[in-house]
Amino acid sequence: MPSTRWSHCGTEDLSVLQTIFWSAGASRNALAQRLAYSKSKANAMVAALLDEGLLDEVGLQESSGGRRAETLRLSETLGVVIGADLGATSMQIAVMRPDMTVLARHREPIDVRQGPGVILARVRGLMRELLARCGLAPNQVIAIGMGVPGPVDFESGQLVNPPLMPDWDGFSIRDYLREAFAAPVFVDNDVNLMALGEMYRLQRNLPNFLVIKVGTGIGCGIVCHGQVYRGANGSAGDVGHICVDQHGPRCHCGNQGCVEAMAAAPAMARMATEAAQRGESALLAERLQSTGTLTIEDVAQASRTGDVAANAIIQRAGSLVGQMLASIVNFFNPSHVFIAGRVTDMGPLFLASVRQSVYHRSLALSTRHLEIQYAPLADDAGVVGAGVLAMQESLSRAGSVTGAGVGAGVAR
């Protein structure tokens, strides 16, 4: 891994840097409390890191009755991270400071089925363009984080038999981007990065929660004891292939009745097309005739006008997602479930259907304090999470090199 400005830091210095990163800015007193250091020790360590240019003081916090404390953050002079969130049908790329402030971003539609050559050439070009827009050079990039819509072997950074993007199987995204950037590249499943993004927003104050993405596919990011849980091989959270109807349609994975095949965006679009062709919705039929195809955005728009068929489609999809989710809730017992992806356009009806199904099917103890809501970061969760991945891995792997043994995503 290329050297960073903190490569020489010891265990305690790295703990300070990680704590400040995850707290999105902290005072010296707060830092001392979180790390169980004396105030004199925390002050001395902060002073040394300020002198080295690793930290900045960025203004006064609200007074709690005494002298107003200075806010600390990772220094802007450290460089930038690049986050890339690739979905099946769209992507977002952003250049961010070490505190996840976005300096430049770009969104555009894509089709990942075009393969890694076409898509990653565009990604690499956009990364260079965004850096140039910020007046930055590639050697100022600390690290790159990327999310992809498929199962990822986290250590190798390679996709493994991804159902939505078969041409990407075994392709080394890391090696491809290294041709243009010396910075380390970290690749993970897109929903894991959404979970990281929400974890950063929450400053790691929720230790056990789920993020469910419902888009072209359905996936789950799992945060367990304050860390993203990836499983033995990186496939944890691939909930889209949980069966909700043994006699349901065949999924692209080869099995029948997967929730992804019955409730993801393509399934809702298919149900809308069938409803229009059967004459159940004049609005959807008119839209189908004018465009030749229907999307979940069309379903959402029809639902907002009170279209009965569109409402039934949304309720059906929400109920199926809730059926799947109820099993996960019984097994994992999260405090919160955040729903993300294109279904957030569906509004409260989809959310209500998910909640009703979960509360009906889950055990009372599992749902006693459970909150189910749309992800507050919405479309930005993935790209923020990609930046968080880049920054946290750079900090934690520096710790492993120096013998710190600080786990990824853990601010001790």
C-alpha positions in Angstrom: 0.0 0.0 0.0 1.4 3.4 -0.9 2.7 5.6 1.9 0.4 8.2 3.4 1.1 11.1 5.7 0.1 9.0 8.7 2.1 5.9 7.8 4.6 6.6 10.5 1.9 7.0 13.2 1.7 4.6 16.2 -1.3 2.9 17.6 -2.5 5.7 19.8 -2.1 8.4 17.1 -4.1 6.4 14.6 -6.8 5.9 17.2 -7.0 9.6 17.6 -7.2 10.1 13.8 -9.9 7.4 13.5 -12.0 8.7 16.3 -11.9 12.2 14.9 -12.8 10.8 11.4 -15.8 8.8 12.7 -17.1 11.6 15.0 -17.1 14.1 12.0 -15.2 16.5 14.2 -14.7 16.4 17.9 -13.3 18.6 20.7 -10.3 17.7 22.8 -12.5 16.9 25.8 -14.8 14.7 23.7 -11.8 12.9 22.3 -10.4 12.2 25.7 -13.8 10.8 26.9 -14.2 8.5 23.8 -10.7 7.1 24.1 -10.6 7.0 27.9 -7.5 9.3 27.9 -6.7 11.9 30.4 -7.2 15.5 29.2 -3.5 16.2 29.4 -2.7 13.2 27.3 -5.4 14.0 24.7 -4.2 17.6 24.6 -0.6 16.6 24.0 -1.4 14.1 21.3 -3.7 16.6 19.5 -0.9 19.3 19.7 1.6 16.9 18.1 -0.8 15.9 15.3 -1.6 19.6 14.7 2.1 20.3 14.4 2.5 17.5 11.9 -0.4 18.9 9.8 -2.5 15.8 10.2 -5.3 17.7 12.0 -7.0 21.1 11.6 -8.8 23.3 14.1 -11.9 24.5 12.3 -13.9 26.7 14.7 -15.7 26.8 18.0 -18.4 24.4 19.1 -21.5 25.4 21.0 -20.8 26.4 24.6 -22.0 24.0 27.3 -21.4 26.6 30.0 -17.7 27.1 30.0 -15.1 28.0 27.4 -16.2 27.1 23.9 -14.1 24.1 22.5 -12.3 24.0 19.2 -13.6 21.5 16.7 -10.9 19.1 15.3 -11.0 17.4 11.9 -8.6 15.6 9.6 -6.5 18.2 7.7 -7.6 19.2 4.2 -3.9 19.1 3.2 -3.9 15.3 3.5 -5.4 15.0 0.1 -8.8 13.7 -1.2 -10.6 10.5 -1.6 -12.6 9.4 -4.6 -15.9 7.5 -4.1 -17.7 5.7 -7.0 -21.1 4.1 -6.6 -22.0 1.9 -9.5 -25.5 0.6 -9.7 -27.0 -1.6 -12.4 -28.5 1.4 -14.3 -26.7 4.5 -12.9 -23.5 5.6 -11.3 -22.3 8.5 -9.1 -18.7 9.6 -8.6 -17.5 12.2 -6.1 -14.2 13.8 -5.0 -14.3 14.3 -1.2 -12.1 15.8 1.5 -11.0 13.5 4.4 -14.1 14.7 6.3 -16.4 13.6 3.5 -17.1 17.1 2.3 -18.0 16.8 -1.4 -15.8 19.0 -3.7 -17.2 17.7 -7.0 -19.6 15.0 -8.2 -21.1 13.5 -11.3 -24.1 11.3 -11.9 -25.1 9.6 -15.1 -27.1 6.5 -16.3 -25.2 3.4 -17.2 -25.8 -0.2 -18.1 -23.4 -2.5 -16.3 -24.1 -5.3 -18.8 -21.9 -3.4 -21.2 -19.0 -4.9 -19.3 -16.1 -3.6 -17.3 -14.1 -2.3 -20.2 -16.7 0.2 -21.3 -17.9 1.2 -17.9 -14.6 1.5 -16.1 -13.0 3.5 -18.9 -15.8 6.0 -18.4 -15.3 5.9 -14.6 -11.6 6.5 -14.9 -12.1 9.4 -17.3 -14.7 11.0 -15.0 -12.3 10.6 -12.0 -9.7 12.6 -13.9 -12.2 15.2 -15.0 -13.5 15.8 -11.4 -10.0 16.1 -10.1 -9.1 18.6 -12.7 -12.3 20.6 -11.9 -11.0 20.8 -8.3 -7.5 21.8 -9.4 -6.1 18.5 -8.1 -3.6 16.0 -9.5 -3.9 12.2 -9.3 -1.0 12.0 -6.8 -3.2 14.0 -4.3 -5.7 11.1 -4.0 -5.4 9.2 -0.7 -7.5 6.2 -1.8 -10.4 5.2 -4.0 -13.5 3.4 -2.8 -16.0 1.8 -5.2 -19.3 0.0 -4.8 -20.7 -2.5 -7.3 -24.0 -4.3 -7.5 -22.9 -7.8 -6.9 -21.1 -10.1 -4.4 -17.5 -9.1 -3.8 -14.5 -10.9 -2.4 -13.4 -8.0 -0.2 -9.8 -9.0 0.2 -9.2 -9.4 -3.6 -11.6 -6.7 -4.6 -13.1 -8.9 -7.3 -16.7 -9.7 -8.1 -17.7 -13.4 -7.8 -20.4 -14.7 -10.1 -22.5 -11.5 -10.0 -26.0 -12.3 -11.4 -26.6 -8.7 -12.7 -23.2 -8.3 -14.4 -21.8 -11.7 -15.4 -19.1 -10.2 -17.7 -17.5 -8.7 -14.5 -16.8 -12.1 -12.9 -13.2 -12.2 -11.7 -12.3 -8.8 -13.3 -9.8 -6.8 -11.2 -11.2 -3.3 -10.8 -8.3 -2.6 -8.5 -5.6 -3.4 -11.2 -7.5 -1.5 -13.9 -7.7 1.7 -11.8 -4.1 1.3 -10.7 -3.0 2.1 -14.3 -4.2 5.7 -13.7 -3.8 6.1 -9.9 -1.1 5.1 -7.5 -3.7 5.3 -4.6 -5.0 2.1 -3.1 -8.4 0.9 -4.5 -11.0 -0.7 -2.2 -14.1 -2.4 -3.7 -17.2 -3.6 -2.0 -20.8 -4.5 -2.6 -22.9 -1.3 -3.2 -25.3 -1.9 -0.3 -22.4 -2.4 2.1 -21.3 1.0 1.2 -24.7 2.4 1.8 -24.5 0.9 5.2 -21.1 2.6 5.7 -22.5 5.9 4.6 -25.3 5.7 7.1 -22.9 4.6 9.8 -20.8 7.7 9.1 -23.9 9.9 9.2 -24.8 8.4 12.6 -21.2 8.7 13.9 -21.4 5.0 14.7 -24.0 5.6 17.3 -26.2 2.8 16.0 -24.3 -0.5 16.4 -26.9 -2.9 14.8 -28.9 -1.9 11.8 -29.7 -2.9 8.2 -29.8 -1.1 4.9 -32.1 -2.7 2.3 -31.6 -1.5 -1.3 -34.5 -2.2 -3.7 -33.6 -1.3 -7.2 -32.7 -3.5 -10.2 -31.8 -6.1 -7.6 -32.4 -6.4 -3.8 -29.5 -6.4 -1.3 -28.8 -5.8 2.3 -26.0 -4.1 4.1 -25.5 -5.4 7.7 -24.0 -3.4 10.5 -23.3 -5.6 13.5 -21.6 -4.3 16.6 -20.5 -1.1 14.8 -18.9 -2.8 11.8 -20.1 -3.8 8.3 -20.5 -7.6 8.4 -19.4 -9.2 5.1 -19.5 -12.9 6.1 -16.8 -15.6 5.4 -16.4 -14.7 1.7 -18.1 -11.4 1.2 -21.6 -12.6 0.2 -23.4 -11.7 3.4 -26.6 -9.7 2.7 -27.5 -11.2 -0.6 -31.1 -11.3 0.5 -32.6 -10.8 -3.0 -32.4 -14.6 -3.6 -34.4 -15.5 -0.5 -37.5 -17.4 -1.7 -40.9 -15.9 -1.0 -42.9 -18.1 -3.3 -41.8 -21.6 -4.4 -44.1 -21.4 -7.4 -43.1 -17.8 -8.4 -41.3 -16.8 -11.6 -37.8 -18.0 -12.3 -35.0 -15.7 -11.2 -31.9 -14.9 -13.2 -30.0 -16.9 -10.5 -31.8 -20.0 -11.7 -34.1 -20.5 -8.8 -37.8 -19.8 -8.5 -39.7 -17.3 -6.4 -36.8 -15.1 -5.3 -37.9 -11.8 -3.8 -35.8 -10.0 -6.3 -37.6 -11.7 -9.2 -41.0 -10.7 -7.7 -40.5 -7.3 -6.0 -37.5 -5.5 -7.5 -37.8 -2.7 -10.0 -38.0 -4.9 -13.2 -40.7 -7.0 -11.5 -42.8 -4.0 -10.7 -42.3 -2.7 -14.2 -43.4 -6.1 -15.5 -46.5 -6.1 -13.3 -47.3 -2.6 -14.5 -47.1 -3.6 -18.1 -49.4 -6.6 -17.5 -51.9 -4.4 -15.7 -51.9 -1.9 -18.6 -52.3 -4.7 -21.2 -55.3 -6.1 -19.2 -56.9 -2.8 -19.2 -56.7 -2.3 -15.4 -55.1 1.1 -15.6 -55.9 3.7 -18.3 -53.0 5.9 -17.1 -50.4 3.1 -17.3 -51.9 1.9 -20.7 -51.6 5.5 -22.1 -48.0 5.7 -20.8 -47.1 2.3 -22.3 -48.6 3.3 -25.7 -46.6 6.5 -25.8 -43.2 5.2 -24.6 -43.3 1.5 -25.4 -42.2 0.5 -22.0 -43.0 1.2 -18.3 -40.6 1.8 -15.4 -41.1 2.0 -11.6 -41.0 5.8 -11.9 -44.2 5.5 -14.1 -45.7 3.3 -11.4 -44.8 5.8 -8.7 -46.3 8.7 -10.7 -49.5 6.8 -11.4 -49.8 5.9 -7.7 -49.5 9.6 -6.7 -52.6 10.3 -8.8 -54.5 7.5 -7.0 -54.3 4.8 -9.7 -55.7 1.6 -8.2 -53.5 -0.8 -10.2 -50.3 1.2 -9.5 -51.2 1.2 -5.8 -51.8 -2.6 -5.8 -48.4 -3.2 -7.5 -46.6 -1.1 -4.8 -48.4 -2.8 -2.0 -47.7 -6.2 -3.4 -44.0 -5.5 -3.8 -43.7 -3.9 -0.4 -45.5 -6.9 1.2 -43.1 -9.3 -0.4 -40.0 -7.3 0.6 -41.5 -7.2 4.1 -42.0 -11.0 4.1 -38.3 -11.5 3.3 -37.3 -8.8 5.8 -39.4 -10.3 8.6 -37.1 -13.4 8.6 -34.0 -11.3 8.7 -35.4 -9.2 11.6 -36.2 -12.4 13.6 -32.7 -13.7 12.9 -30.7 -10.5 13.4 -32.8 -8.3 15.7 -31.7 -4.9 14.3 -32.7 -1.6 16.0 -33.3 0.1 12.6 -33.9 -0.8 9.0 -33.2 1.8 6.4 -34.7 1.3 2.9 -32.9 2.7 -0.1 -32.8 2.5 -3.9 -35.3 3.5 -6.5 -38.3 2.4 -4.5 -37.9 5.5 -2.3 -39.8 7.3 -5.1 -42.8 5.2 -4.2 -43.5 7.3 -1.2 -45.2 6.2 2.0 -47.3 3.4 0.5 -44.4 1.1 -0.2 -42.9 1.8 3.3 -46.3 1.2 5.0 -46.6 -2.2 3.1 -43.1 -3.3 4.2 -43.8 -2.3 7.8 -47.2 -4.0 7.9 -45.7 -7.3 6.6 -42.7 -7.1 9.0 -44.7 -6.4 12.1 -47.2 -9.1 11.2 -44.6 -11.8 10.6 -41.9 -11.0 13.1 -41.7 -11.9 16.7 -43.0 -9.2 19.2 -39.6 -8.9 20.9 -37.8 -8.4 17.6 -40.0 -5.5 16.6 -40.6 -3.9 20.0 -38.2 -1.1 19.3 -37.7 -1.6 15.6 -37.8 1.5 13.3 -38.2 1.0 9.6 -37.7 4.1 7.4 -36.2 5.4 4.2 -32.5 5.9 4.3 -31.9 9.6 5.2 -28.9 9.9 2.9 -31.0 8.6 0.0 -29.1 8.5 -3.3 -25.9 9.9 -1.6 -25.5 6.9 0.8 -23.5 4.8 -1.6 -21.0 7.5 -2.8 -20.5 8.8 0.8 -20.0 5.2 1.9 -17.4 4.7 -0.9 -15.5 7.7 0.4 -15.8 6.3 4.0 -14.4 3.0 2.8 -11.4 4.6 1.2 -10.6 6.7 4.2 -11.2 4.1 6.9 -9.3 1.4 5.1 -6.3 3.8 4.6 -6.3 4.6 8.3 -6.9 1.0 9.6 -4.4 -0.6 7.2 -1.7 1.9 8.3 -2.5 0.6 11.8 -1.9 -3.0 10.8 1.4 -2.0 9.2 2.6 -0.3 12.3 1.3 -3.1 14.5 -1.8 -1.2 15.7 -4.2 -4.0 14.9 -7.1 -1.6 14.5 -9.9 -3.3 12.7 -11.5 -1.8 9.6 -14.3 0.6 10.5 -13.5 0.6 14.2 -12.6 3.8 16.0 -11.2 2.8 19.3 
